[in-house]
Amino acid sequence: LGCLWCDVPMGTLAAIIALAFAQMSEFEQVATAFTHLLNILNALQRLTKYFEIPQELPAELPGDPQVRVRVKVDREDLATFELKRCSADGSELDASPMGGESGRGGLITVCVRGKGQA
């Protein structure tokens, strides 16, 4: 309004007002872009924390015991099975038919075909 009293031409006044709005618009775009850049840098910083997670072991290792959930057995073979206690390498620890305690404490109890009568 003061420009009108100082004899500033209307064209110059209109250009100043238009350029002021354009300058504010560009400043807003730069500030928004900088804010987006900060958000992206924060997200990248969070992603780098995933690189510090220790590697998970494989699902199966060579020393893992092999477990069978089901085994098909014929009815006539059922009477010949015995429970035995064995070490992890398969060597027999005791020979008792039901895997009784022998003082050595076996690692695995298995069901094997015995000498029973069919």
C-alpha distances in whole Angstrom, upper triangle without the diagonal:
4,5,6,7,9,11,10,12,11,14,13,10,12,14,12,11,15,17,15,17,20,20,20,22,25,25,26,28,30,30,32,34,35,35,38,39,40,42,44,45,46,48,50,50,52,54,56,57,59,61,62,64,68,70,72,76,77,78,82,84,87,89,87,90,91,91,92,91,94,97,99,103,106,108,111,109,108,111,111,108,108,105,105,103,102,100,96,99,101,104,106,106,108,111,111,110,107,106,107,106,108,106,104,101,100,97,97,99,100,102,105,108,111,115,115,117,116
4,5,5,7,9,9,12,12,15,13,11,14,16,13,13,17,18,16,19,21,21,21,24,26,26,27,30,31,31,33,35,36,37,39,41,41,43,45,46,47,49,51,51,53,55,57,58,61,62,63,66,69,71,73,77,79,80,83,85,88,90,89,92,92,93,94,93,96,99,102,105,108,110,113,111,110,113,113,110,109,106,106,104,103,101,98,100,102,105,107,107,110,112,112,112,109,107,108,107,109,107,105,102,102,98,99,101,102,104,107,110,113,117,117,119,118
4,5,5,7,5,8,9,12,10,7,11,13,11,12,15,16,15,17,20,20,21,23,25,25,27,29,30,31,33,35,35,36,39,40,41,43,45,46,47,49,50,51,53,55,56,58,60,62,63,66,69,71,73,77,78,80,83,85,88,90,89,92,92,93,94,93,96,99,101,105,108,110,113,111,110,113,113,110,110,107,107,104,103,101,98,100,102,105,107,107,110,112,113,112,109,108,109,108,110,108,106,103,102,99,99,101,102,104,107,110,113,117,117,119,118
4,5,6,6,8,8,11,11,9,11,14,13,13,16,18,17,19,22,22,23,25,27,28,29,32,33,33,35,37,38,39,41,43,44,45,47,48,50,52,53,54,56,58,59,61,63,65,66,68,72,74,76,79,81,82,86,87,91,92,91,94,95,95,96,95,98,101,103,107,110,112,115,113,112,115,115,112,112,109,109,107,106,104,100,102,105,108,110,110,113,115,115,115,112,110,111,110,112,110,108,105,105,101,101,104,104,107,109,112,115,119,119,121,120
4,6,8,10,11,15,14,12,15,17,16,16,20,21,20,22,25,25,26,28,30,30,32,34,35,36,38,40,40,42,44,45,46,48,50,51,52,54,56,56,58,60,61,63,66,67,68,71,74,76,78,82,83,85,88,90,93,95,94,97,97,97,99,98,101,104,106,110,113,115,118,116,115,118,118,115,114,112,111,109,108,106,103,105,107,110,112,112,115,117,117,117,114,112,114,113,114,113,111,108,107,103,104,106,107,109,112,115,118,121,122,124,122
4,6,9,11,14,12,11,15,16,15,16,19,20,20,22,24,24,25,28,29,29,31,34,34,35,37,39,40,41,43,45,45,47,49,50,51,54,55,56,58,59,61,63,65,66,68,70,74,75,78,81,83,84,88,89,93,94,93,96,97,97,99,98,101,104,106,110,113,115,118,116,115,118,118,115,114,111,111,109,108,106,102,104,107,110,112,112,115,117,117,117,114,112,114,112,114,112,110,107,107,103,104,106,107,109,112,115,118,121,122,124,122
4,6,9,12,11,10,14,15,15,16,19,20,20,22,24,25,26,28,30,30,32,34,35,36,38,40,41,42,44,45,46,48,50,51,53,55,56,57,59,61,62,64,66,67,69,71,75,76,79,82,84,85,89,90,93,95,94,97,98,98,99,99,101,104,107,110,113,115,119,117,115,119,119,115,115,112,112,110,109,107,103,105,108,111,113,113,116,118,118,118,115,113,115,114,116,114,112,109,108,104,105,107,108,110,112,115,118,122,122,125,123
4,6,9,7,7,10,11,11,13,15,16,16,19,21,21,23,25,26,27,29,31,32,33,35,36,37,39,41,42,43,45,47,48,49,51,52,54,56,57,58,61,63,64,65,68,71,73,75,79,80,82,85,87,90,92,91,94,94,95,96,95,98,101,103,107,110,112,115,113,112,115,115,112,112,109,109,107,106,103,100,102,104,107,109,110,112,115,115,115,112,110,112,111,112,111,108,106,105,101,101,104,104,107,109,112,115,119,119,121,120
4,6,5,6,9,10,11,13,15,16,17,19,20,21,23,25,26,27,29,31,32,33,35,37,38,39,41,42,44,46,47,48,50,52,53,54,56,57,59,61,63,64,66,68,72,73,75,79,80,82,85,87,90,92,91,94,94,95,96,95,98,101,103,106,109,111,115,113,112,115,115,112,112,109,109,107,106,104,100,102,104,108,110,110,113,115,115,115,112,110,112,111,113,111,109,106,105,101,102,104,105,107,109,112,115,119,119,121,119
4,5,5,6,9,10,11,12,14,15,17,18,20,21,23,24,26,27,29,30,32,33,35,36,38,39,41,42,44,45,47,48,50,51,53,54,56,57,60,61,63,65,67,70,72,74,77,78,80,83,85,88,90,89,92,92,92,94,93,95,98,100,104,107,109,112,111,109,113,113,109,110,107,107,105,104,102,98,100,102,106,108,108,111,113,113,113,110,108,110,109,111,109,107,104,103,99,100,102,102,104,107,109,113,116,117,119,117
4,5,5,6,9,10,11,12,14,16,16,18,20,21,22,24,26,27,28,30,32,33,35,36,38,39,41,42,43,45,47,48,49,51,53,54,55,58,60,61,63,65,68,70,72,75,76,78,81,83,86,88,87,90,90,90,92,91,93,96,98,102,105,107,110,109,108,111,111,108,108,105,105,103,102,100,97,98,100,104,106,106,109,111,112,111,108,107,108,108,109,108,106,103,101,98,98,100,101,102,105,107,111,114,115,117,115
4,5,5,6,9,10,10,12,14,15,16,18,20,21,22,24,26,27,28,30,31,33,34,36,37,39,41,42,43,45,47,48,49,51,52,54,56,58,59,61,63,67,68,70,74,75,76,80,82,85,87,86,89,89,89,91,90,93,96,98,101,104,107,110,108,107,110,110,107,107,104,104,102,101,99,95,97,99,102,105,105,108,110,110,110,107,105,107,106,108,106,104,101,100,96,97,99,99,102,104,107,110,114,114,116,114
4,5,5,6,9,10,11,13,14,15,17,19,20,21,23,25,26,27,29,31,32,33,35,36,38,39,41,42,44,45,47,48,50,51,53,55,57,58,60,62,66,67,69,73,74,76,79,81,84,86,85,88,88,88,90,89,91,95,97,100,103,105,109,107,106,109,109,106,106,103,103,101,100,98,94,96,98,102,104,104,107,109,109,109,106,104,106,105,107,105,103,100,99,95,95,98,98,100,103,106,109,112,113,115,113
4,5,5,6,9,10,11,12,14,16,17,18,20,21,23,25,26,27,29,30,32,33,35,36,38,39,41,42,44,45,47,49,50,52,54,55,57,59,61,64,66,68,71,72,74,77,79,82,84,83,86,86,86,87,87,89,92,94,98,101,103,106,104,103,107,107,103,104,101,101,99,98,96,92,94,96,100,102,102,105,107,107,107,104,102,104,103,105,104,101,98,97,93,94,96,96,98,101,103,107,110,110,113,111
4,6,5,6,8,10,10,12,14,15,16,18,20,21,22,24,26,27,28,30,31,33,35,36,37,39,41,42,43,45,47,48,49,52,53,54,57,59,62,64,66,69,70,72,75,77,80,82,81,84,84,85,86,85,88,91,93,96,99,102,105,103,102,105,105,102,102,99,99,97,96,94,91,92,95,98,100,100,103,105,106,105,103,101,102,102,103,102,100,97,95,92,92,94,95,97,99,102,105,109,109,111,109
4,6,5,6,9,10,10,12,14,15,16,18,20,21,22,24,26,27,28,30,31,33,35,36,37,39,41,42,43,45,47,48,50,52,53,55,57,61,62,65,68,69,71,74,76,79,81,80,83,84,84,85,84,87,90,93,96,99,101,104,103,101,105,105,101,101,99,98,96,95,93,89,91,94,97,99,99,102,104,105,104,102,100,101,100,102,100,98,95,94,91,91,93,94,96,98,101,104,108,108,110,109
4,6,5,6,9,10,11,13,14,15,17,19,20,21,23,25,26,27,29,31,32,33,35,36,38,39,41,42,44,45,47,49,51,52,54,56,60,61,63,67,68,70,73,75,78,80,79,82,82,82,84,83,85,88,91,94,97,99,102,101,100,103,103,99,100,97,97,95,94,91,88,90,92,96,98,98,101,103,103,103,100,98,100,99,100,99,97,94,93,89,89,91,92,94,97,99,103,106,107,109,107
4,5,5,6,9,10,11,12,14,15,17,19,20,21,23,25,26,27,29,31,32,33,35,37,38,39,41,43,44,45,48,49,51,53,55,58,60,62,65,66,67,71,73,76,78,77,80,80,80,81,81,83,86,88,92,95,97,100,98,97,101,101,97,98,95,95,93,92,90,86,88,90,94,96,96,99,101,101,101,98,96,98,97,99,97,95,92,91,87,87,90,90,92,94,97,100,104,104,107,105
4,5,5,6,9,10,10,12,14,15,16,18,20,21,22,24,26,27,29,30,31,33,35,36,37,39,41,42,43,46,48,49,51,53,56,58,60,63,65,66,69,71,74,76,75,78,79,79,80,80,82,85,88,91,94,96,99,98,97,100,100,96,96,94,94,92,90,88,85,86,89,92,94,95,97,100,100,99,97,95,97,96,97,96,94,91,90,86,86,88,89,91,93,96,99,103,103,106,104
4,5,5,6,9,10,11,12,14,15,16,18,20,21,23,24,26,27,29,30,32,33,35,36,38,39,41,42,44,46,48,49,52,55,57,59,62,64,65,69,70,74,75,75,77,78,78,80,79,82,85,87,91,94,96,99,97,96,99,99,95,95,93,93,90,89,87,84,85,88,91,93,93,96,98,99,98,96,94,95,94,96,94,92,89,88,85,85,87,88,90,92,95,99,102,103,105,103
4,5,5,6,9,10,11,12,14,15,16,18,20,21,23,24,26,27,29,30,32,33,35,36,38,39,41,43,45,46,48,50,54,55,57,61,62,63,67,68,72,74,73,75,76,76,77,76,79,82,84,88,91,93,96,94,93,96,96,93,93,90,90,88,87,85,82,84,86,89,91,91,94,96,97,96,93,92,93,92,94,93,90,87,86,83,83,85,86,88,90,93,96,100,100,102,101
4,5,5,6,9,10,11,12,14,15,17,18,20,21,23,25,26,27,29,30,32,33,35,37,38,39,42,43,44,47,49,52,53,55,59,60,61,65,67,70,72,71,74,74,74,76,75,77,81,83,86,89,92,95,93,92,95,95,92,92,89,89,87,86,84,80,82,84,87,90,90,93,95,95,95,92,90,92,91,93,92,89,86,85,81,82,84,84,86,89,91,95,98,99,101,99
4,5,5,6,9,10,11,12,14,15,17,18,20,21,23,25,26,27,29,30,32,33,35,36,38,40,42,43,45,47,51,52,54,58,59,61,64,66,69,71,70,73,73,74,75,75,77,80,83,86,89,92,95,93,92,95,95,91,91,88,88,86,85,82,79,81,83,86,89,89,92,94,94,94,91,90,91,90,92,90,88,85,84,80,81,83,84,86,88,91,94,98,98,101,99
4,5,5,6,9,10,10,12,14,15,16,18,20,21,23,24,26,27,29,30,32,33,35,36,38,40,42,44,46,49,51,53,56,58,59,63,64,68,69,68,71,72,72,74,73,75,79,81,85,88,90,93,91,90,93,93,89,89,86,86,84,83,81,78,79,82,85,87,87,90,92,92,92,89,88,89,88,90,88,86,83,82,78,79,81,82,84,86,89,92,96,96,99,97
4,5,5,6,9,10,11,12,14,15,17,18,20,21,23,25,26,27,29,30,32,33,35,37,39,40,42,44,48,49,51,55,56,57,61,62,66,68,66,69,70,70,71,70,73,76,78,82,85,87,90,88,87,90,90,87,87,84,84,82,81,79,76,78,80,83,85,85,88,90,91,90,87,86,87,87,88,87,85,82,80,77,77,79,80,82,84,87,90,94,94,96,95
4,5,5,6,9,10,11,12,14,15,16,18,20,21,23,25,26,27,29,31,32,33,36,37,38,40,43,46,47,49,53,54,56,59,61,64,66,65,68,68,69,70,70,72,75,78,81,84,87,90,88,87,90,90,86,86,84,83,81,80,78,74,76,78,82,84,84,87,89,90,89,87,85,86,86,87,86,83,80,79,76,76,78,79,81,83,86,89,93,93,96,94
4,5,5,6,9,10,11,12,14,15,17,19,20,21,23,25,26,27,29,30,32,34,36,37,39,41,45,46,48,52,54,55,59,60,63,65,64,67,68,68,70,69,72,75,78,81,84,86,89,87,86,89,89,86,85,83,82,80,79,77,73,75,78,81,83,83,86,88,89,88,86,84,85,84,86,84,82,79,78,74,75,77,78,80,82,86,89,92,93,95,94
4,5,5,6,9,10,10,12,14,15,17,18,20,21,23,24,26,27,29,31,33,34,36,38,40,43,45,47,50,52,53,57,58,62,63,62,65,66,66,67,67,69,73,75,79,82,84,87,85,84,87,87,83,83,80,80,78,77,75,72,73,76,79,81,81,84,86,86,86,83,81,83,82,84,82,80,77,76,72,73,75,76,78,80,83,86,90,90,93,91
4,5,5,6,9,10,11,12,14,15,16,18,20,21,23,24,26,27,29,31,33,34,36,38,42,43,45,48,50,51,54,56,59,61,60,63,64,64,65,65,67,70,73,76,80,82,85,83,82,85,85,81,81,79,78,76,75,73,70,71,74,77,79,79,82,84,85,84,82,80,82,81,82,81,79,76,74,71,71,73,74,76,78,81,84,88,88,91,89
4,5,5,6,9,10,10,12,14,15,16,18,20,21,23,25,26,27,29,31,32,34,37,40,41,44,47,49,50,54,55,58,60,59,63,63,64,65,65,67,71,73,77,80,82,85,83,82,85,84,81,81,78,78,76,74,72,69,70,73,76,78,78,81,84,84,84,81,79,81,80,81,80,77,75,73,70,70,73,73,76,78,81,84,88,88,90,89
4,5,5,6,9,10,11,12,14,15,17,19,20,21,23,25,26,28,30,31,33,35,39,40,43,46,48,49,53,54,58,59,58,61,62,62,64,64,66,70,72,76,79,81,84,82,81,84,83,80,80,77,77,74,73,71,67,69,72,75,77,77,80,82,83,82,80,78,79,78,80,78,76,73,72,68,69,71,72,74,77,80,83,87,87,89,88
4,5,5,6,9,10,11,12,14,15,17,18,20,21,23,25,27,28,30,32,34,37,39,41,44,46,47,51,52,56,57,56,59,60,60,61,61,64,67,69,73,76,78,81,79,78,81,81,77,77,74,74,72,71,69,65,67,70,73,75,75,78,80,80,80,77,75,77,76,78,76,74,71,70,66,67,69,70,72,74,77,80,84,84,87,85
4,5,5,6,9,10,11,12,14,15,16,18,20,21,23,25,27,28,30,32,36,37,39,43,44,45,49,50,54,55,55,58,58,58,60,60,62,65,68,71,75,77,80,78,77,80,79,76,76,73,73,71,69,67,64,65,68,71,73,74,76,79,79,79,76,74,76,75,77,75,73,70,69,65,65,68,68,71,73,76,79,83,83,85,84
4,5,5,6,9,10,11,12,14,15,16,19,20,21,23,25,27,28,31,34,36,38,42,43,45,48,50,53,55,54,57,58,58,60,60,63,66,68,72,75,77,80,78,77,80,79,76,76,73,72,70,69,66,63,65,67,70,72,73,76,78,78,78,76,74,75,74,76,74,72,69,68,64,65,67,68,70,73,76,79,82,83,85,84
4,5,5,6,9,10,11,13,14,15,17,19,20,22,24,26,27,29,33,35,37,40,42,43,47,48,52,53,52,55,56,56,58,58,61,64,66,70,73,75,78,76,75,78,77,74,74,71,70,68,67,65,61,63,66,69,71,71,74,76,76,76,74,72,73,72,74,72,70,67,66,62,63,65,66,68,71,74,77,81,81,83,82
4,5,5,6,9,10,11,12,14,15,17,19,21,22,24,26,28,31,33,34,38,39,41,44,46,49,51,50,53,53,54,56,55,58,61,64,67,70,72,75,73,72,75,75,71,71,68,68,66,65,63,59,61,63,67,69,69,72,74,74,74,71,69,71,70,72,70,68,65,64,60,61,63,64,66,68,71,74,78,78,81,80
4,5,5,6,9,10,11,12,14,15,17,19,21,22,24,26,30,31,33,37,38,40,43,45,48,50,49,52,53,54,55,55,58,61,64,67,70,73,75,73,72,75,75,71,71,68,68,65,64,62,58,60,62,65,68,68,71,73,74,74,71,69,71,70,71,69,67,64,63,59,60,62,63,66,68,71,74,78,78,81,79
4,5,5,6,9,10,11,12,14,16,17,20,21,22,25,28,30,32,36,38,39,43,44,47,49,48,51,52,53,55,54,57,61,63,67,70,72,75,73,71,74,74,70,70,67,67,64,63,60,57,59,62,65,67,67,70,72,73,72,70,68,69,68,69,68,65,63,62,58,59,61,62,65,67,70,73,77,77,80,79
4,5,5,6,9,10,11,12,15,16,18,20,21,23,27,28,30,34,36,37,41,42,46,47,46,49,50,50,52,51,54,58,60,64,67,69,72,70,68,71,71,68,67,64,64,62,60,58,55,57,59,62,64,65,67,70,70,70,67,65,67,66,67,66,63,61,60,56,56,59,60,62,64,68,70,74,75,77,76
4,5,5,6,9,10,11,13,15,16,18,20,22,25,26,28,32,34,35,39,40,43,45,44,47,48,48,50,50,53,56,59,62,65,68,70,68,67,70,70,66,66,63,63,60,59,57,53,55,58,61,63,63,66,68,69,69,66,64,66,65,66,65,62,59,58,55,55,57,58,61,63,66,69,73,73,76,74
4,5,5,6,9,10,11,13,15,16,18,20,24,25,28,31,33,35,38,39,43,44,44,47,48,49,51,50,54,57,59,63,66,68,71,69,67,70,70,66,66,63,62,60,58,56,53,54,57,60,62,62,65,68,68,68,66,64,65,64,65,64,61,59,57,54,54,57,58,61,63,66,69,73,73,76,75
4,5,5,6,9,10,11,14,15,17,19,22,24,26,30,32,34,37,38,42,43,42,45,46,47,49,49,52,55,58,61,65,67,70,67,66,69,68,65,64,61,60,58,57,54,51,53,56,59,61,61,63,66,66,66,64,62,63,62,63,62,59,56,55,52,53,55,56,59,61,64,67,71,71,74,73
4,5,5,6,9,10,12,14,16,17,21,22,24,28,29,31,34,36,39,41,40,43,44,44,46,46,49,52,55,58,62,64,66,64,63,66,65,62,61,58,58,56,54,52,49,51,53,56,58,59,61,64,64,64,61,59,61,60,61,60,57,55,53,50,50,53,54,56,58,62,64,68,69,71,70
4,5,5,6,9,10,11,14,16,19,20,23,26,28,30,33,34,38,39,39,42,43,44,46,46,49,52,55,58,61,64,66,64,63,66,65,61,61,58,57,55,53,51,48,49,52,55,57,58,61,63,64,64,61,59,61,59,61,59,57,54,53,49,50,52,53,56,58,61,64,68,68,71,70
4,5,5,7,10,11,12,14,18,20,22,26,28,30,33,34,38,39,38,42,43,44,46,46,49,52,55,58,62,64,67,64,63,66,65,61,61,58,57,54,53,50,47,49,52,54,57,57,60,62,63,63,60,58,59,58,59,58,55,53,52,48,49,52,53,55,58,61,64,67,68,71,70
4,5,6,8,10,11,12,16,18,20,24,26,28,31,32,36,37,36,39,40,41,43,43,46,49,52,55,59,61,64,61,60,63,62,58,58,55,54,52,50,48,45,47,49,52,54,54,57,60,60,60,58,55,57,56,57,55,53,50,49,46,46,49,50,53,55,58,61,65,65,68,67
4,5,6,8,10,11,15,16,18,22,24,25,29,30,33,35,34,37,38,39,41,41,44,47,50,53,57,59,62,59,58,61,60,57,56,53,53,50,49,46,43,45,47,50,52,53,56,58,59,59,56,54,56,55,56,54,52,49,48,44,45,47,48,51,53,56,59,63,63,66,65
4,5,5,7,10,13,15,17,21,23,25,28,29,32,34,34,37,38,39,42,42,45,48,51,54,58,60,62,60,59,61,60,57,56,53,52,50,48,45,42,44,47,49,52,52,55,58,58,59,56,54,55,54,55,54,51,48,47,44,44,47,48,51,53,56,59,63,64,66,66
4,5,5,7,11,13,16,19,22,24,27,28,31,32,32,35,36,37,40,40,43,46,49,52,56,58,61,58,57,59,58,55,54,51,50,47,46,43,40,42,45,47,50,50,53,55,56,56,54,51,53,51,52,51,48,46,45,41,42,45,46,49,51,54,57,61,62,64,64
4,5,6,9,11,13,16,19,20,24,25,28,29,29,32,33,34,36,37,40,43,46,49,53,55,57,55,53,56,55,52,51,48,47,45,43,41,38,39,42,45,47,47,50,53,53,53,51,49,50,49,50,49,46,44,42,39,39,42,43,46,48,51,54,58,59,61,61
4,6,8,10,13,16,18,21,24,24,27,29,28,32,33,35,37,38,41,44,47,50,53,56,58,55,54,57,56,52,51,49,47,45,43,40,37,39,41,44,47,47,50,53,54,54,52,49,51,49,50,49,46,44,42,39,40,42,43,46,48,51,54,58,59,62,61
4,6,9,12,15,18,21,23,23,27,28,28,31,33,34,37,37,41,44,47,50,53,56,58,55,54,56,55,51,50,47,46,43,42,39,36,37,40,43,45,45,48,51,52,52,50,47,49,47,48,47,44,42,40,37,38,41,42,45,47,51,53,57,58,61,61
4,7,9,12,15,17,20,21,24,25,24,28,29,31,33,34,37,40,43,46,50,52,54,51,50,53,52,48,47,44,43,40,38,36,33,35,37,40,42,42,45,48,49,49,47,44,46,44,45,44,41,39,37,34,35,38,39,42,44,47,50,54,55,58,57
4,6,9,12,15,17,17,21,21,21,25,27,28,31,32,35,38,41,44,48,50,52,49,48,50,49,45,44,41,40,37,35,33,29,31,34,37,39,39,42,45,46,46,44,41,43,41,42,41,38,36,34,31,32,35,36,39,41,45,47,51,52,55,55
4,6,9,12,14,15,18,19,19,23,24,26,28,29,33,35,39,41,45,47,49,46,45,48,47,43,42,39,38,36,34,31,28,29,32,35,37,38,41,43,44,45,43,40,42,41,41,40,37,35,33,30,30,33,34,37,39,42,45,49,50,53,52
4,7,9,11,12,16,17,16,19,21,22,25,26,29,32,35,38,42,44,46,43,42,44,43,40,39,36,35,33,31,28,25,27,29,32,34,35,38,40,41,41,39,37,39,38,39,38,35,32,30,27,27,30,31,34,36,39,42,45,46,49,49
4,6,8,8,12,13,13,16,18,19,22,24,27,29,33,35,39,41,43,40,39,42,40,37,36,33,32,29,27,25,21,23,26,29,31,32,35,37,38,38,36,34,36,35,36,35,32,29,27,24,24,27,28,31,32,36,38,42,43,46,46
4,5,7,10,12,11,14,15,17,20,21,24,26,30,33,36,39,41,38,37,40,38,35,34,32,31,29,26,24,21,22,24,27,30,31,34,36,37,37,35,33,35,35,36,35,32,29,27,23,23,26,26,29,30,34,36,40,41,44,43
4,7,10,12,10,13,13,14,17,18,21,23,27,29,33,35,38,35,34,36,35,32,32,29,28,27,25,23,20,21,23,26,28,30,32,34,35,35,33,31,33,33,34,34,31,28,26,22,21,24,24,26,28,31,34,38,39,41,41
4,7,8,7,9,10,12,15,16,19,21,25,27,31,33,35,32,32,34,33,29,29,26,26,24,22,20,16,18,19,23,25,26,29,31,32,32,30,28,31,31,31,31,28,26,23,19,19,21,21,24,25,28,31,35,36,39,38
4,6,5,9,10,13,16,19,22,23,27,29,32,35,36,33,33,35,33,30,29,26,25,23,20,18,14,15,18,21,24,25,28,30,31,32,30,28,30,30,30,30,26,24,21,18,18,21,21,24,25,28,31,34,36,39,39
4,6,9,10,13,16,19,22,22,26,28,31,34,35,32,31,34,31,28,28,25,23,21,19,16,12,13,15,18,21,23,26,28,30,30,29,27,29,29,29,29,25,23,20,17,17,20,20,23,23,26,29,32,34,37,37
4,6,9,12,16,19,21,22,26,27,31,33,34,31,30,32,30,26,25,23,21,18,15,13,9,10,13,16,18,20,23,25,27,27,26,23,26,25,25,25,21,19,17,13,14,17,17,21,22,25,27,30,32,35,36
4,6,9,13,15,18,19,23,25,29,31,32,29,28,30,28,25,24,21,20,18,15,13,10,11,13,17,19,20,23,25,26,26,25,22,25,24,25,25,22,19,16,13,12,15,16,19,20,24,26,30,31,34,34
4,6,10,12,15,16,20,21,25,27,29,25,24,26,24,21,20,17,16,14,12,11,8,10,11,14,16,17,20,22,23,23,21,19,22,22,23,23,20,17,14,11,9,12,12,15,16,20,22,26,27,30,30
4,7,10,12,13,17,19,22,25,26,23,22,25,23,20,19,17,17,16,14,14,11,12,12,16,17,19,21,22,24,23,22,20,23,24,25,25,23,20,17,13,11,13,12,14,15,18,21,25,26,29,28
4,6,9,11,14,16,20,22,24,21,20,22,21,18,18,16,16,15,14,15,13,14,14,17,18,20,21,22,23,22,20,19,22,23,24,25,23,20,17,14,11,12,11,12,14,17,20,24,25,27,27
4,6,7,11,13,17,19,21,18,17,20,19,16,17,16,16,17,16,17,15,17,16,19,19,21,23,23,23,21,20,19,23,24,26,27,25,23,19,17,13,13,11,12,13,16,19,23,23,25,24
4,7,10,13,16,18,21,19,17,20,20,17,18,17,18,19,19,20,18,20,19,22,22,24,25,25,25,23,21,21,24,25,27,29,27,24,21,19,15,15,13,13,15,18,21,24,24,26,25
4,7,9,13,15,18,16,14,18,18,15,17,16,18,20,20,22,20,22,20,23,23,25,25,25,25,22,21,21,24,27,29,31,29,26,23,21,17,16,13,13,14,16,19,23,22,24,22
4,6,10,12,15,12,12,15,15,13,15,15,17,19,19,21,20,21,19,22,21,24,24,23,23,21,20,20,24,26,28,30,29,26,23,21,18,16,13,11,12,13,17,20,19,21,19
4,7,10,12,11,11,14,15,13,16,17,19,22,22,25,24,24,22,24,24,26,26,25,25,22,21,22,26,29,30,33,32,29,26,25,21,19,16,13,13,13,17,19,19,20,17
4,6,8,7,7,11,11,10,14,15,18,21,21,24,24,24,21,24,23,25,25,23,22,19,19,21,24,27,29,32,31,28,25,24,21,18,15,12,12,11,14,16,15,16,13
4,6,5,7,10,11,11,15,17,20,23,24,27,27,27,24,26,25,28,27,24,24,21,21,23,26,30,31,34,33,31,28,28,24,21,18,14,14,12,15,16,15,14,11
4,5,6,8,10,11,15,17,21,24,25,29,29,29,26,28,26,28,27,24,23,20,20,23,26,29,31,34,33,32,29,29,25,22,19,15,15,13,15,16,14,13,10
4,6,7,8,11,14,17,20,24,25,29,29,29,26,27,25,28,26,23,22,19,20,22,25,29,30,34,33,32,29,29,26,22,19,16,15,12,13,13,11,10,6
4,6,6,7,11,14,17,20,22,25,26,26,22,23,22,24,23,20,20,16,17,19,23,26,27,31,30,28,25,26,22,19,16,12,11,8,10,11,9,9,7
4,6,6,9,12,15,19,21,24,25,25,22,23,21,23,21,19,18,14,15,17,20,24,25,29,28,26,24,24,20,17,14,11,10,9,10,12,9,10,8
4,6,9,12,15,19,21,24,26,26,23,23,21,22,20,17,16,12,13,16,19,22,24,27,27,26,24,25,21,18,15,12,11,9,9,9,6,7,6
4,7,10,13,17,18,22,23,23,20,20,18,20,18,15,14,11,12,15,18,21,22,26,25,24,22,23,20,16,14,10,8,6,5,6,4,6,6
4,7,10,13,15,19,20,20,17,18,15,17,16,13,13,9,10,12,15,19,20,23,23,21,19,19,16,13,10,6,5,4,5,8,7,10,10
4,6,10,12,16,18,19,15,15,13,14,12,10,9,6,7,8,12,15,16,19,19,18,15,16,14,10,8,6,5,6,5,8,8,12,13
4,7,10,13,15,17,13,14,11,12,10,9,8,6,5,6,9,12,14,17,16,14,12,13,10,7,6,4,6,9,9,12,12,15,16
4,6,10,12,14,10,10,7,8,7,7,7,7,6,5,8,11,11,14,13,12,9,11,8,6,5,6,7,10,10,13,14,17,19
4,7,10,11,9,9,6,6,6,8,9,10,9,5,8,9,9,12,10,8,5,7,6,4,6,9,10,13,13,16,17,21,23
4,7,8,6,6,5,5,8,10,11,13,12,9,12,12,12,13,10,9,5,6,5,6,7,10,11,14,14,18,19,23,24
4,5,5,6,7,7,10,13,15,16,16,12,14,14,13,13,10,9,6,5,6,9,10,14,14,17,18,21,23,27,28
4,5,8,10,10,14,16,18,19,18,15,17,17,16,17,13,12,8,6,7,10,11,14,15,19,20,23,25,29,29
4,6,9,11,14,16,19,20,20,17,19,19,18,18,15,14,11,10,10,12,12,15,15,18,19,22,25,28,29
4,6,9,12,13,16,16,17,14,17,17,16,18,15,14,10,10,8,10,10,12,12,14,16,19,21,24,25
4,6,9,11,14,16,16,14,16,16,14,16,13,13,10,10,10,12,11,14,13,15,15,18,21,24,26
4,6,7,10,12,13,10,13,13,11,13,11,11,8,10,10,10,10,12,11,14,13,16,18,22,23
4,7,9,12,12,9,10,10,8,10,7,8,6,9,10,10,11,14,14,16,15,18,20,23,25
4,6,9,10,7,8,8,6,9,9,9,8,12,11,11,12,13,13,15,14,15,17,21,23
4,6,9,7,9,10,9,13,12,13,11,14,13,12,12,12,12,13,11,12,14,17,20
4,6,5,6,9,9,12,13,13,12,15,14,12,12,12,12,14,11,12,13,17,19
4,6,8,11,12,16,16,15,14,16,14,11,11,10,10,11,9,10,10,13,16
4,6,9,11,15,15,14,13,15,13,9,10,9,11,13,11,13,13,16,18
4,7,8,11,12,10,9,11,10,7,9,10,11,14,13,15,15,19,21
4,6,9,11,10,10,13,12,10,12,13,15,17,16,18,18,21,23
4,6,8,7,9,12,12,11,14,16,18,20,19,21,21,24,27
4,6,7,9,12,14,13,16,17,18,21,19,21,22,25,28
4,6,9,12,14,15,18,20,21,24,22,24,25,29,31
4,6,9,12,13,16,19,20,23,22,24,25,29,31
4,7,9,10,14,17,18,22,21,24,25,28,30
4,6,7,10,14,15,19,18,21,23,26,28
4,7,10,14,15,19,20,23,24,28,29
4,6,10,12,16,17,20,21,25,26
4,7,10,13,14,18,18,22,22
4,6,10,12,15,16,19,20
4,7,9,13,13,16,16
4,6,10,11,14,14
4,7,8,11,11
4,6,9,10
4,7,9
4,6
4
